[in-house]
Amino acid sequence: MDLASFLTSVLTSFVIFVVLVLVFTFLSRRPGNAPVYYPSLLLRGLDPGEGRRRGTRSPVGWIRDAISASETDVIAAGGVDAAVYLVFLSSVLSILVYSGIVLLPVLLPVAGTDRGLELTAAAGISPKNDEKNNSAPELPEIQRLALSNIQPQSMRLWAFLLSVYWVSFVTYFVLWKSYKHVSNLRATARSTPDFKPEEFAVLVRDVPRSSPDETIKDSVDSYFRALHPNTFYRSMVVTDHTKVLSTLKMADKIYLEIEDHKKKIARAEVLYANSKTESNPEGIKPTHRTGFLGLIGKKVDTIEYCSEQIKELLPKLEAEQKTTLRDKQQQAAIVFFNSRSVAASASQTLHAQVFDKWTVMEAPEPRDIIWPNLSRNIYERQIRQVVVYSIVFLTVVFYMVPITAVSAISTLENLRKVLPFLKVVVDRPAIKTVLQAYLPQIALIVFLALLPAFLMFLSKAEGIPSQSHAVRATSGKYFYFVVFNVFLVYTLGKTLFTSLRTILDNANIGVIINMLATSLPGGATFFLTFVALKFFVGYGLELSRLIPLIIFHLKRKYLCKTEDEVKAAWAPGDLGYSTRVPNDMLIATVVLCYSVMAPLIIPFGVAYFALGWLIAKNQVLRVYVPSYESNGRMWPHMHTRIIAALLLYQATMIGVIGLKKFIYSPILAPLLPISFIFAYICHMRFYPAFANTPLEVAQHELKETPNMDAIYTAYIPQCLKPDKLEDLDVFEDAQSHSTSRAPSI
């Protein structure tokens, strides 16, 4: 990519971002758009008008509000998980800022004043030219400021070698501070005086089969009452959610059918009220047909028909609930204690003598549980994990083919070679500039957009018990996929394809090594435009929320009749960590790996994470609503992936500087074991407090006596939940042959 195409890409992306910010400023001030731009404020009972007046009087008002908001404000709006995500963004930003302070003023002059590319081109092995020639070709201006412009064996390479150490130790320093800060955030959240249901419960899996005369509920109660006689409160056995013909599936179906009839009644009543006019005070009662999709069958009065259906279904639901609770018990349970310190201690205690029975762990938050996975035994979980990771491996290999093909042909020069009939179009100056600026990046982004949903399905298929754990598993798979396929395969594939003729024509290993040392740093140009496109256009669309705005107004005008339907139309969802974190980690990996090879990428990385921090903080405060809370459990995953990116960066620099035939390049070798040692120390010092809740954190006093019935009810599936707390005794007795209740504290 030449300088004109690069500048076209960056400036066009910047103009699009500015336009989207102005669109956001205009649209967010209109009261009718408040559900799209301030849904979090609405759900928390705050006045979105205050946000409009303060935050969007100018195009930069939201920036001021985001910067001034404290971490406490972020936790109140989006939970600890959102605060930890912002710590992740600010940590990578700090690494890049501290690195850039040294690298930019030192390495750019060192690289820009050398003549490595000119000498390489004069020798006829330029990566831009496959055939030898006597005249020096036109060189990419951006590569003149990169490591590729340094001559082999030059003493200038000392500056790049020492820079690798600087970036590495900056990363160690920032990560240590961040891990300590997040650990304190988690401890504060777990020791709050407000009680939370998950703090008084443990998840028990691999419950052994009980005798025919004893239900699993009775077995769990007797086991834990014997081990915790003074603190055991109640247990709730997991019922069958997986079999297609199970009664709970039937109960769930009946429950959803009742809820659907209630919604139809509410909608019909609104339509009936709106049909009453002065000329027709009686109004027109809504009707529908009972057949397929309401298109065929008998026409009935909607309100009367749905009311009769509810009356018929309620007794069926009660009967199915009783059958489910008694006959469809599974080998898993939620066990409740009357003290959160006892629950924390029980979750960390080995209960059974053999490993495949009575597996006890901390209970996920009620809304975080994946109910169908709780009853899977330990052997099934291990087999599923092996199968899933085999599929992931095959997926990575399968995606390698199209990703390599895209990297090979998406550059304009290669596209002209593969598809000669396009020369007439792509040789036009205007079209050529635009295609060079955007074609490879857009092709890559489209390929990556197809993967996350599939990886989430695979993660849940492992038997993972909680949504937050599935998100972490998906994020890990996606991270290694994008790093391997986007960074490694794309870069090497493009380099090898571009220089294939040079490799074939020059059997001399020295020529090939010199070519690779020149070509690999030159790949930074693609990633410069890739990062610019991601943060200018991607973050601009995130802030403006044009697509959610259009969908909301279409639904409200043509589909929504009741308040509940309108509320469902603007429900914002959460941040979507399973795709956000790996995409951010891809950018962090790319910028780290090219920070020394092509220091010009650092300002783009700084802009990406600075803008990402501002926009994510604004969206957390005003837009997104968390669907679960894991109290920062995502951070060890983030920390490990940053270490993985650092290791890849160090290994890459050892190889690239070694390709430059610099005899002192082995000095970089100690960095790899240092990084492993640092990761091990962090894991040993901080991770145990994330895997389990420390007792010194859990023992803090509560400001009021917890309502144990409310805690117990929070875990009951919606289709089985009693209408009143007084019915809990009936609910529990339905699972047991004997009464197992313990008095509430």
N, C-alpha and C positions, 0 to 999 in steps of 0.2 A: 504494500500500500504506500503510495507516494504522499508527500506532505499535504497536497491539495485535498486528497480524499480524506486524510485523517482530520484536517481542520473542518472539512465539510461535515463529517460525522459528528464531531464534538460540538460545533456551533449549532448545527441543526437540532441535536438533542437538547442543547441548552435553551434554544428558542422555544422548543416544545414544552420544556419544563416551566419556563417563564409564563407561557400562555396558560398552562394548566394551573399554575398558582393564581393567576388573575381570575381564572374561571372559578376556582375554589373561593377566592375572596368575595366574588360577586354572589355566587349561588348560596354560600353558607350564611349570608346575611338575610336571606328570605325566610320568613317564619315557616312557610309551608315545607321547607327542606330540612327543618330541625330534626326529624326522625332519622335522616340519613347522616347528618354531620354531628349530631349530639345525642345519639341514642343512649350512651352510657349515662349521661347527665339525666335524661328523662327517666331511666329505670331506677336511678338512685334518688329520684324525687327532687332534683335540683333544677334551677331555672336556666334553660338553654339560652334565654334572651340575654342573660348576663355574659355568657360566653360569646354571643354574637356582638354585643356592644364592645367588650374589651378585646376580644381576640381577633376580630376581622375588620376593624376600622381601616386598617392598612394591610397591604400584602404581606407585611412582616410582623403583624400583631401577634399571630399565632406562635411565631418564633420566640417573642418575648415571654409569652405565657408559658411555653414549654420549658424555657431555660429557668424561669423563676419558680416553677413547681418543684416542691421538695420530694425526696424519696418516699416520705410518709404519704404524700398526696398520691403518688403512683401506686403504692400498696393499697391504699383505700379504694382506688378506682379499679385497678387491674390485678391486685393480689401480689404475692411475693414472686410468683413466676414471671410476671411482667417486669418487676423491678430487677430480677436477675438477668432477664434478657437485655435490659438496658445496660446493666453492668458489663455484659458480654460485649455489646457494641462499643461502649466507652473504653473497655480494656484494649480491644484491637485498635481503636482510634489512638489511644495513648502510645501503644507500641509503634505505630506508624509515624506519629508526630515526633517522638523522641528519636526514632531512627532517621527520619528525614532531616532533622536539625543538623546531623553530622553528614549524612550521605549526600545530600543535594549539593552543598557548597564544596565538598571535597571531590566526589566522584565525577560530577559533570565536567568540570574543567580538565580533570585528568584524562577522561575519555575523549573529550572534544578536541584536545590538542594533539592527539596521536594520529597515525596514518595507517592503522592496521587494515581497514577496509580497502583503501586505495591500493595497498600492496597486494592484498588478496585478489582484488579485481584485476590488477595488472598481470598477475600470474595465471589468470583465466579460470579461477575456481570460485568465482562469486556465486553465492546462493541464488542470485537473481539471473544468472546466466549459466546455462548448462554447457556451452561450448567455449573453447578457448578463443580469445580475440586479442588483438594487439592494442586496441584503444580502450581506455578506461571507461566503463559504462557509467551511466547516471546512478548514483548511490542514494538510497533512502536517507533523507536528512536526519530522521529520528535515530537511526542506527549509529550515527556518528557520535551520539552521546551515550552509547551503551558499551558494555564490556566487549562486544564484537569488534570495536574499533581499536582495541589494544593489541599490539603486536605480540606474537608468542615470545615467551622467555623475557619479556620486558620487566624491568624493576617497578614499573607503574602498577603491576599486579599486586604489590604489597598493600596498596591502598584498598583494593577490593578484598584482599584476604583479611585484613584487620577489620574491615567493615562487617564481614560475616560474624566475627566475634562480637562486635558492638550490637548488632541486631539481636543476636542470641541472648546476650546478657540483659539487654533491655526487656526482652520477652520474659525471661526468668523473673526479673524484678516486678514487672507489672502483674504477671500471673499469680505470684505469691501474695501480693497485696490484695488482689481481687478475690482469691480463694478465701483469704482470711475475712474479708468484708462480707462475702456471701455466707460464710459459715456463721457469722454473727447475726446476719439477717434471718437465717433459718432458725437459729436458737431463740431469737426474740419472738418469732412467729409461733414457735412450738411452746413457749412458756407464757403466752398471753393469758391474762386472767379470765378471758372469755372462753367458755367451754365449746368444744367442737366434737361432733359424734365420733369421728375416727380416732380421737385421742383416748376413748374409753373402750375401744374394740380391737380385737385381733382377728385375723383371717386364719382359719384352720382348714388345711387341705389334707388329702390322703387319710381321711377318717376310715379306720378299718371296718369291715362289714360286721354288723351286729347280729345277734341271734334272731331267729324267726319271731320270737315272742317279744322282742325289744326293737323299737324304732331307732333310727340313727339319732334322732333328737334325744331320746332317753340315754343313748350311749354317750353322746357328747356331754350332756348334763352331768351324768354320774362321774365321768372321767375328770372333768374340770372342777366339779364340786369337791372331789377327793383331793386334788392337787392344790386348789385355792379355796379352802372352805369358808374363809371370812370375807373374801373380796369378789367371788364369782356372783354375777347378777343373773344373767339369762343367756340363752343361746338361740340363734336363728339358723335353722338348717336350710341350705340352698336347695331349691326345688328344680326340677328338670326344665331347662329352657331350650334344649337342643333337639329333641325328637320331634319330628314333624307332626306326629299324631298324639303327642303328649297332652295331658289334660291342662297343663299350664299354658301350653300353646293355645288350647281351646279357650281357657279362661282369658288369656290375653286378647284373643280374637273377639270374644264376647265383650270384653271391656272396651276395646277400641271401637267396636260397633256401637255400643251405647254412647261413647263420647262423640262419634260421628253423627248420631241422631240428635244429640244435644246441640251440636253446631248447626245442623240443618234447621232445628227449631228456632234458634236464635236468629239465623239468617232470614227465615221465613217471616218471623215476627217483625223484623225491620222492614222487609218488603211490604208486608201487610199494612204497617203503620204509614209508610210513605205513599201507599195507594189511596189513602183516605183524603179526599178533597171536599170542597164546598159542594160541588155538583154531585159527588158520590161519597157521602159520609160513611157509608157502610164499608167501602173499600172492596178490594178484590183479594180473596184468600189465595196464597200461592199453592200451586199444584205441581205434581210431577208424576211420571210413569214409573212403575215398580220394576220394569224389565231392564235389559242390558243398557247401561249407561244412561238410563232415563229416557231412552228413545222409543222403547216398545213396552207393551204391557198395559195393565189397568191404570187409568189416571186416578189419583187419590189426592185428598187434601193433605198437604205436607205436614202441617202442625199436628193434626189429629193422627195421621198415620205414624209419625215418628214417636208421638207420645204413647201410642198403643204398643209399638215395638219395644220401647224402653220398659214398659210394664211387663211384657212377656220375657224380656231378656234378664231382668234383675234376678228372678228366682234361679234361672239357669246359671248365672254368674256365681251366686252364692253356693250352689251345689258343686260347681266346678272348683271353686276355691277350696272347699272342704276336702274334695277328692285329691286335689293337688297337694295340699298340706300334709295329708296322711300317707298317700300312696306313691308319691313321686319325689321322695327325699333322696338327695345325692350325698356323695361322700365329701362334703365340704360344709362349713358352717361359719357364721360370724358369732364370736363369743364376746360377751360384754362383761366389764368389771366396773365396780363402783368407785374406782380411783384410776386416774390416768397414769400415775407412776407405776401402779401394779400392771396396767395394760402394757406399758412400755417395757417393764421387766419381763412379762410373760412372752412378749414377741421376740425377745432375745434369748430365751431359755430353751435348751434342748429338752423336749418333753418325753420323747420316746427313745427306747434303747436302739431301735433299728431306724435307718434313715428314711424308709419308705412308708412310715406311719406317723400320723399326728404332726404334720409339718405346720409350724406356727410362724406367722409373720405379721407385721403391722398391717392393719386393715386400711385399704384405700378409702378415700372420701366417698360417701354414698353415690354422688353423681359421677364418680370416676370409675366405678366398677364395670367390668365387662362380665355380666352374669353367666353367659354360656361357657366361659373358660374356667370358672372356679372349680368345677367338679372333675376336671381332667386330672388323672393321677400322674405321678412323677415319671413313670415309664413312658406314658403317652406324650407327656410334655417334652421329654428328651428326644423321642423319635421324631416328633413334629419339628423340633428345632433343627435336627440334622437335615430333614427333608427341605425345610424352608431355606436354610443356608445353601443347600445344594442348588435349589432353584435360583436363589439370588446370584450365585456364582455363574450359573448358565446364562442368566439375564445379562450380567455384566459382559460376558463373552459375546453373547448375541448382539448386544447393543454396540460392541466394539466395531462390528462390520459397518453399520450405517454411519456411525460417528466418524470412522476413518474415511469413509467415502465422502462424507460431507466436507471434512477438513481438506480432503484432496482436491475436490472439484469446485468448492465454493469460492475460491479465489478467482478473480477475473481471468488471469492468464491461463489457469488450468481449465476453466470453463470453455474458453475459446478453443483449447486443444481437443477437449472431449466432444464438444458440440460445435463443429466448425460453422454450421449454418447460422449461428447466433452472431457471427462477426459483424454482420450488417447493422445489427441493433446495438450491440455492446461497444462498438467502436465510436459511436456518437459521443462527443465529449461530455455532454450533460448527463446522459444515461450512464456512461462509464464511471463518472465521479460518484454518482449516487449508489450504483451497484458495488463499487469498491468500498464504499463507506459502510453499507448495511448488510449486504448479502450473507457473508459468513456468520455474522452475529445472530441475525434473525433465524437462519437455518438451524443454528445450534440451540437457540432458545426454544424453538418449536419442538425439537426432539426431546429436550429435557422436560417439557410440560406434560408429557404423556406418562411419566413414570410414578409420581408420588402416590396416586391412588392404588396402584398395583402393589407397591411396597407396603402400604398401610394394611392392605388385605393380608399379605403374607405375615406381617408382624402379629396381627391378631390371631392368625391361624397357628401360631406357636403355642398358644395356650396362656398368653400373658394375662394377668388378672385385672389390670387397670388400663384405662385410656391413656393416662400420662406415661405409663411404661411403654405402651405401644407406640406413642409419639416419639419417645426417646429411641426405641428400636428402629422405627422408620427413619428417623433423622440420621442415625448411624449408618444404616444401609445406603441411604441416599447420598450421604457425604462421601463415603468411599467410592460409590459409583461415579459421582461427578468428578472427583479428584482423579480417579483412574482414567475414565473415558474422556473427560473434557480436557483436563490438564495434560496428562501423560500421553494418552493415545492421540489426541488432537494435535498436540505440539510435535510429537515424534512422527506421526503420520504425515503431517504437512511437510515437515523437514525432509523426510525420506522421499516423499513423492516429488517434491520440488527439485531435489538434488539426485534423483535416481540415476540420470544419465551420467552425472559426474562420478557416482560410485561405481557404475559399470565400466566407464571408460578409464578410470584411474584405479588400477589394482594396488597402487602404492598406499600402504596403510597410513603413512604420514599425511598424504593429501586428503584422505578421507577424514582423519582426525581433525585436521585444520578446518575442513569444510563444516564438520559438525560443531566445532567450537565457535564458528562464525554464525551458523544458521540458528542454533538454539537461542542465543540472546536476541536474535532478530525477530523471534516470534512474539516479542513484547508488544509490537505494534498492534497485532490483532487484539490482545487482551486489554490494551489501552482503550480501544474503541468499545470493546465488550463491556468493560467496567463503566465507561461513560454512558453507554446506552442503558445499562441496568439502573444506574442511580438517577440519571436525568429523566428518562421516560418512565421507568418503573416506579420511582418514588413520586413523580408527578401524577401518574394515574392513581397511586395509592392515596395521595392527599386530596385530589379532586373528587374521587369516588363517583366518577361519571357513570360507570356501568351500574352500580347499586342504585344511583339516583334515578336512572331511566327505568330500571326494573321496578322500583318502588312506585313511581308515578303511574306506570302502566297497570300494575296490580291494583292500586288504590282506585283508579278510574274505572276499570273494567271488571275486576274480580271481587274486590273487598266490599262487603256490605255491613259487617259488624265491627265493633271495636277490636275484638280478638283477632279477626282476620287482618285488620290494618296493622295491629301490633306484630303479628306473625310476618307481615310483608316487610317490615323494616328491622326485624331481628338481626343484629349485626354479626353474631358469632364471635369467635375468639381470634387471637393473633395468627393461629396456624403455624405453630412452632415446627411441625414436622417438615415443612418446606422452607420456612424462613431461615431457620438456623443453618441447614446445609447450604443454601444459596449464599448466605453471608459467609459461611466458612469457605466456600469455593473462592469467593473474592479475596478473603484473607489469605488463602493458600497461594493464589496467583500473585497477589501483591508482595507477599513475603518472598516467594521464590524468585521474583524478578526485581526485588528492591535493590539488590546489588548489581545484577546483570544489566538492568535498565532503570536507573534511579528515577527517571521521569515518570514512572508509574506511581510513585509514592503520593504525589499531590492528588492523583485520581482516587487512590485508595482512601486518603484522608477525607476527600470530599464525599465519597460513598458512605463511609461510616459516620461522619459528622452529620450529614443530611439524614441518614438512616436513623440516627439517635434522636434527632429533632422530630422527625415525622412519626417515628414509632411512639415517642413520648406523647405527642399530641393525640395520636389515635388511641393510646391507652387511656388518657385522661378523658376523652370525649366520645370515642366511638366504640371500641371493642369491649365485650363483656366476657370474662373468663368462663369457660365451660367446666373447669375443674381447678383445683388448687393442690399442688404437690409441694408447696413451700420450698421452691428452689431446687428440687431434686434433679433438675436438668443441668445444673452447673457442672458436676463432675464430668458429664458427657461433653459439655462445651470445652472444658479444660483439657480433656484427653484429646479432642480433635485439634485444638490449637497446638498441642505438643506434637501430634502427628504431622501437622502442617510444618512445624518448625523442623522436625526430623527430615521431611522431604526437602525442605529448603536447604538444610545443611548438606544432605547427600548430593543434591543437585549442584551446589557450589563447589563441593569437593571434585565432582566430575568435570564441571565446566572449566574451573581453574586448572585442573589436571590436564585437560585437553589443550590448554594453552602452553603445555610443556614447561610449566613453572616448577622448578625443582623444590621450592619450599611449600608446595601445596599440601604435603602430608601434615603440615602444622595444623590444618583444619580437622584432622581425624579425631582428636580428643573431644570435639564438640558432640559427637554422637553419643558416646558413653556418658558425658556430662548431662545431656538432655534426659537420658534414661534414668540416671540417678536422681535428677531433679523431679521427674515424674513420680518416681518411687517414693521419695521423701514426702511429696505433697499427698500422695495416696495414703501413706501410713499416718500422716499427721491429721489430715482433714476428712478423708472419706468416711471413716467409721461413723462420724456424727451425721452423715447423710444417709448411710445405709440403715442406721437405727437411731432412735431418739435417746440421747443420753439421759440418765436418771436425774442428774442435777438440773437438767432443763425441764423434765416432766414433773418434778416435785413442787414447782411453784404453786402457791395457793390460788384458788379460784375466788373471784369476787362474790360469787353466790353459789348455793348448792345446786348442782346440775339436776335437771329433770330427766331421770333415767328413762322414763316412758317415752319422752320425746326423742331421746337418743336412739332408743330401740326402734321406734317408728320410722326414723329417718332411713333405715336400711330395708324396710319392707318394700318389695316391688309394687309399683303403682296399681297393678291389676289385682293385687292381693291385700291392699291396705284397707284397714277398717275405717269406717266413717268417723268414729269417735275413739278417743284414747281409752274410754271405758271398755271398749271391745277387745283390747289387747289380750286380756286373759283368755277370752274365747279363742282368739287367733292362735295363741301359744298352745293351749290345750289341744287344739286340733292336730298339732304335730306330734303329740306325745300320748303314751298310754298312761302316764302318771303326771301329776302336777309338778312342775319344776321351778315354780316362781320363787324368787328370793325377795325379801322386803327391800324397797328402795331406800337409799340413804336419805 
